[in-house]
Amino acid sequence: MKHRPLLFTALALTAATVLTSPATSATAAPSPSAEAPKEQGDSAPADKAGLRIVKTDPEGQPAPGAAFQLLDSAGKTLAEGKTGSDGTLAFSDLAPGVVRLKETASGSPLLGTVPDQDVVVAPGEPKVLAITDPYKSAGLTLKVTDKATGMGLPGAIVNIAPKDAKDDKGAFTLTTGPDGTAKAPLPVGKKTGSAYTATETKAPDGYRLETSPVEITAKPGAENTVALTNAATTKPTEEPTGKPTANPTGDPTAQPTPTSSSSTGTREPTATASPSSSPEIGTATSTPTAPDAKPEGSLAHTGADSTNGWLLAIGGLLLAAGGGAVYAARRRKNDESEIGTGQHRRTDDN
């Protein structure tokens, strides 16, 4: 009985040890719910949204250094950044809804930027948006000049078309202005450049059409110049007057007409058109007549008519001179006959 207090004390200590051991293990054990946020890492919170941009060039290569901004409906900047070496850019902790995406720089001298666009972002996994920047357009300057003087020619129409294009896809026309020039951008689809042809379809007024096409290699951001020359069309210095006239242009020249003189028996030519006649016997007259009708379909007046007129005049003079000589001879004979008859009568009277 003396050892009972010690026994009870030992039993009490053992029971206390058994009851307190489970409570220490529970507090030390890690709580699974507390570790969950750490295991999720970069995932957006349940009430937040994200956006991931994947940027490439037209040939599918990553485009680093492109700068973007996210704007709200009021134009306030919500976030901004640049694509990395892999061409990607991630935005997180965004409020769900609609944001405005604006590209402020392409990051390359060969690439252009895309227009602004609205993007809808929702809670959960980040939205992936692929963006392809176009190559910068090439510049084209068209010049059309006079081949002889080098002056600019307005009004020339030139067709610009992608080489080997089907159905004229991508083709357009340029018309030169007052200084003979026109400008336009040329879309480029390859880093090494895109091929075009320039062909004149309408020449400026008063010039021949230049039909030979000119080839163009348009590279990103590069300037190109196409020069065309046109030769002026030749015009006659004097325009033809039309068909030759059917009638001669001048009237026949008046021919000199011989006239007779009763006192001397000689004939002198006069410049009158109508001949004078004498009732005396033996008078020789010559009347050159003008043509009654003008020839049809005659050639142009060359001066031959005046030559023929002079020949006729000379012939008339010779004929008149011959006639005068005949007349004088006959009159002399008649006079001699009258004188002889008178002498005979006197002889008879004596």
C-alpha positions in Angstrom: 0.0 0.0 0.0 3.0 2.3 0.5 3.8 2.1 -3.3 0.3 3.0 -4.5 0.8 6.8 -4.6 3.8 6.2 -6.8 1.8 3.9 -9.1 -1.0 6.4 -9.5 1.5 9.1 -10.3 3.1 7.1 -13.0 -0.2 6.2 -14.6 -1.2 9.9 -14.6 1.9 10.9 -16.4 1.5 8.2 -19.1 -2.0 9.3 -19.8 -1.1 12.9 -20.2 1.7 12.1 -22.7 -0.7 10.0 -24.9 -3.4 12.8 -25.0 -1.0 15.7 -25.9 1.0 14.0 -28.8 -1.6 14.4 -31.8 -2.1 18.2 -31.4 1.6 19.1 -32.1 1.7 17.1 -35.4 -1.4 19.0 -36.8 0.0 22.5 -36.2 3.3 21.5 -37.8 1.9 20.0 -40.8 1.8 22.3 -43.8 -1.6 23.4 -45.0 -2.2 22.3 -48.5 -4.5 25.3 -49.2 -1.8 27.7 -48.2 0.7 26.4 -50.7 -1.8 26.5 -53.7 -1.1 30.1 -54.7 2.6 29.5 -54.9 2.2 26.4 -57.1 0.1 28.4 -59.7 2.9 30.9 -60.2 2.3 33.3 -63.2 -1.4 32.5 -63.7 -3.6 35.5 -63.5 -6.0 35.8 -60.6 -9.5 34.6 -61.1 -10.8 38.2 -61.6 -7.9 39.4 -63.9 -7.1 38.9 -67.6 -3.9 38.7 -69.7 -2.8 39.2 -73.3 0.2 37.7 -75.1 1.4 39.2 -78.5 3.3 37.1 -81.0 4.9 39.4 -83.6 6.4 38.3 -87.0 7.4 39.7 -90.4 5.6 38.8 -93.7 7.9 35.8 -94.1 7.1 34.4 -90.7 10.3 35.4 -88.8 10.1 36.8 -85.3 10.1 40.6 -85.1 11.9 41.9 -81.9 11.8 45.4 -80.7 8.2 46.2 -81.7 6.5 48.6 -79.2 2.8 48.3 -78.2 0.4 50.2 -75.9 -2.9 49.1 -74.3 -5.4 52.0 -74.0 -8.8 52.2 -72.3 -11.9 53.7 -73.9 -10.8 57.2 -72.8 -7.3 56.8 -74.5 -5.5 56.4 -71.2 -2.4 54.1 -71.3 -3.1 50.9 -69.3 0.2 49.1 -70.1 3.0 49.2 -72.7 6.1 47.2 -73.7 8.3 45.9 -76.5 8.6 42.4 -78.0 11.6 40.3 -77.0 14.1 38.5 -79.1 11.5 35.8 -79.8 9.0 38.4 -81.0 6.6 38.0 -78.0 5.2 40.4 -75.4 2.9 39.5 -72.4 0.5 41.7 -70.5 -1.0 40.6 -67.2 -3.3 41.8 -64.4 -5.6 43.4 -66.9 -9.2 44.2 -66.1 -11.5 42.0 -68.2 -13.2 43.8 -71.1 -12.2 45.7 -74.3 -8.8 47.3 -74.6 -7.3 49.3 -77.5 -4.0 47.9 -78.9 -1.7 50.4 -80.6 1.6 49.6 -82.2 3.8 52.6 -81.8 7.0 51.2 -83.5 7.8 48.2 -85.6 11.4 47.9 -84.4 12.8 47.5 -87.9 13.6 50.0 -90.7 12.1 47.5 -93.2 8.7 46.9 -91.4 5.7 49.1 -91.1 3.1 49.0 -88.3 -0.5 47.6 -88.2 -3.6 49.8 -87.6 -5.0 50.1 -84.1 -7.4 47.4 -83.1 -9.8 46.6 -80.2 -9.1 43.4 -78.3 -11.4 41.6 -75.9 -9.6 40.1 -72.8 -11.3 37.7 -70.4 -10.4 36.2 -67.0 -8.3 33.1 -67.1 -5.6 32.1 -69.4 -3.9 35.0 -71.4 -5.3 35.7 -74.8 -2.8 35.0 -77.6 -2.8 37.5 -80.5 -0.6 37.0 -83.6 0.4 40.2 -85.4 2.3 40.3 -88.8 3.8 43.6 -89.6 4.0 44.4 -93.4 7.1 45.5 -95.2 7.3 49.2 -95.7 6.1 50.3 -99.1 8.6 51.5 -101.7 8.2 54.9 -103.2 7.6 55.4 -106.9 8.2 58.7 -108.9 7.1 58.7 -112.5 8.7 61.3 -115.0 7.6 61.7 -118.6 9.6 64.2 -120.7 9.9 65.5 -124.3 12.6 63.5 -126.0 14.1 66.5 -127.7 13.8 69.3 -125.1 13.6 67.4 -121.8 10.5 69.3 -120.7 7.9 67.6 -118.6 4.8 66.4 -120.4 1.4 66.4 -118.7 -1.4 64.0 -119.5 0.6 60.8 -120.0 -1.1 57.7 -118.6 1.1 54.8 -117.3 -0.1 51.4 -116.1 1.8 50.0 -113.0 1.4 46.3 -112.5 3.0 43.5 -110.5 5.2 41.4 -112.8 3.6 38.1 -113.8 0.4 39.1 -112.0 -2.8 37.4 -113.1 -6.0 39.3 -114.0 -4.2 42.6 -113.4 -4.4 42.0 -109.6 -2.7 44.9 -107.8 -2.4 47.0 -111.0 -3.1 50.7 -111.1 -2.6 53.7 -113.3 -0.7 57.0 -112.9 -1.4 60.3 -114.8 1.3 62.9 -115.0 0.5 66.4 -113.8 1.5 69.8 -115.2 5.2 69.2 -114.5 5.2 65.7 -116.1 5.5 63.8 -112.8 3.3 61.5 -110.7 4.0 59.6 -107.4 2.6 56.5 -105.7 3.6 53.9 -103.1 4.4 50.3 -104.2 3.5 47.5 -101.8 6.4 45.1 -101.1 5.9 41.4 -100.2 9.5 40.2 -99.9 12.6 41.4 -98.1 14.5 41.1 -101.4 11.9 43.2 -103.2 8.8 42.9 -105.5 8.9 43.2 -109.3 6.7 45.6 -111.2 6.4 46.9 -114.8 5.5 50.4 -115.9 3.9 50.7 -119.4 2.6 53.9 -121.1 -1.0 53.4 -122.3 -1.7 56.9 -123.5 0.8 59.4 -124.8 0.5 63.2 -124.2 -1.3 65.1 -126.9 1.0 65.6 -130.0 3.4 62.8 -129.0 4.0 59.2 -130.1 3.2 56.4 -127.6 6.2 54.8 -125.9 5.2 51.1 -125.8 8.4 49.6 -124.3 7.7 48.6 -120.6 10.1 49.5 -117.8 10.8 47.0 -115.0 10.9 48.1 -111.4 12.3 46.2 -108.3 10.6 47.7 -105.3 12.4 47.1 -102.0 11.1 47.8 -98.5 11.3 51.6 -97.8 13.4 52.3 -101.0 12.7 55.1 -103.5 12.3 54.2 -107.3 12.2 56.5 -110.3 10.8 55.6 -113.7 11.7 58.0 -116.6 9.9 57.8 -119.9 10.5 60.0 -123.0 8.1 60.7 -125.8 8.9 62.0 -129.3 6.7 64.6 -130.9 4.7 63.7 -134.0 5.9 65.4 -137.2 3.4 67.7 -138.9 3.7 69.2 -142.5 4.7 72.8 -142.5 2.0 73.6 -145.1 -1.3 71.7 -145.1 -2.6 70.6 -148.5 -5.2 72.9 -150.0 -7.4 70.0 -151.2 -8.1 68.7 -154.7 -6.8 70.6 -157.7 -9.4 72.8 -159.4 -11.0 71.7 -162.6 -10.6 75.1 -164.2 -7.5 77.1 -164.9 -6.9 79.9 -162.4 -6.3 82.7 -165.0 -8.2 84.0 -168.0 -6.6 83.7 -171.5 -4.4 86.6 -172.3 -5.9 89.0 -174.8 -4.1 88.6 -178.1 -3.1 91.5 -180.3 -5.3 91.9 -183.4 -3.9 93.3 -186.6 -5.8 96.4 -188.1 -5.7 97.7 -191.6 -4.7 101.2 -192.7 -6.4 102.6 -195.8 -3.9 105.3 -196.4 -0.6 103.4 -196.4 -1.8 99.9 -197.2 0.1 98.5 -194.2 -1.3 96.7 -191.2 -0.3 97.4 -187.6 -1.0 95.1 -184.7 -3.1 96.5 -181.8 -3.7 95.2 -178.3 -7.5 95.1 -178.7 -9.2 91.8 -178.2 -11.7 92.3 -181.1 -10.2 92.6 -184.7 -11.3 95.4 -187.1 -12.3 94.5 -190.6 -12.0 96.4 -193.9 -14.5 96.2 -196.7 -11.8 96.6 -199.3 -11.0 93.8 -201.6 -7.8 91.9 -200.9 -7.8 92.6 -197.2 -6.3 89.8 -195.3 -7.6 89.4 -191.7 -6.5 87.2 -189.0 -8.6 86.7 -185.9 -7.1 84.4 -183.2 -10.0 83.1 -181.3 -9.9 82.4 -177.6 -11.0 78.9 -176.6 -14.8 78.8 -176.1 -14.7 76.3 -173.3 -12.1 75.9 -170.6 -10.5 72.5 -170.4 -11.8 70.2 -167.7 -9.4 68.6 -165.3 -6.4 70.8 -166.2 -3.4 70.8 -164.1 -2.3 73.8 -162.0 -1.3 77.0 -163.9 2.4 76.8 -164.6 3.0 79.7 -167.0 2.7 77.7 -170.2 -0.5 79.7 -171.2 1.5 83.0 -171.5 4.2 81.2 -173.6 1.5 79.9 -176.0 0.0 83.4 -176.1 3.2 84.9 -177.3 3.6 82.3 -179.9 0.1 83.0 -181.2 0.8 86.7 -181.2 4.0 86.3 -183.2 2.2 84.0 -185.7 -0.6 86.6 -186.0 1.9 89.4 -186.7 3.6 87.3 -189.4 0.3 86.4 -191.0 -0.8 90.1 -190.8 2.5 91.1 -192.4 2.0 88.6 -195.2 -1.6 89.8 -195.8 -0.4 93.4 -195.9 2.2 92.6 -198.5 -0.4 90.9 -200.7 -2.8 93.8 -200.3 -0.1 96.3 -201.2 0.9 94.4 -204.3 -2.6 94.1 -205.5 -3.3 97.8 -205.0 -0.1 98.7 -206.8 -1.2 96.6 -209.7 -4.6 98.2 -209.8 -3.1 101.6 -209.7 -0.8 100.8 -212.6 -3.7 99.4 -214.5 -5.7 102.6 -214.0 -2.8 104.8 -215.0 -2.2 102.8 -218.2 -5.8 103.0 -219.2 -5.9 106.8 -218.7 -2.8 107.3 -220.9 -4.3 105.2 -223.7 -7.5 107.4 -223.7 -5.4 110.5 -224.0 -3.6 109.1 -227.0 -6.8 108.3 -228.7 -8.2 111.8 -228.1 -5.1 113.4 -229.6 
